[in-house]
Amino acid sequence: MKFQIRPLEEKDIGEIVRGEEAIFGTSLGFDMIYSDLKLNPFAHYLVLEIDGRVGGYIGLWIHDDTAEVVNFYVASKYQGHGFGTMILDFAVKLCAMSKVKTLSLEVRETNEAARHLYDKFGFEFSHKRIHYYQDGSDALVLIKNIEVNK
């Protein structure tokens, strides 16, 4: 199995949307991802490419010394193989190199696998967003403080 983490390209967006829909039942949508890619100077989207196909991705907005995970998934067939750890580690290192001090994200309260991954990376609970997702489920807002080398 060959894999790499690389910047998202326009040709990836369709696969990203289909992957989000498969994992989450919904997607940020082609238009939002496309406009972020082309127009948002704070957006950084990274693709996990496995055997020439999109196996997942993470989207970040980095502004000044803060960053937010916009969306993140690894395709079901690749979960449990360490790919989530690899791409999240890559994103955290990108944030550190960008002098980000605080990285935040939302995670579905019932998503135990994701919550375990975030715990492993030192994310801490900040607060809960009630009925945050379209299906009415709650989101936990998690924050990771990143040590920035001066």
Summary of the structure (lengths in Angstrom):
residues: 150
radius of gyration: 14.7
end to end distance: 38.1
largest distance: 43.2
contacts: 431
relative contact order: 0.14
helix: 35%
strand: 35%
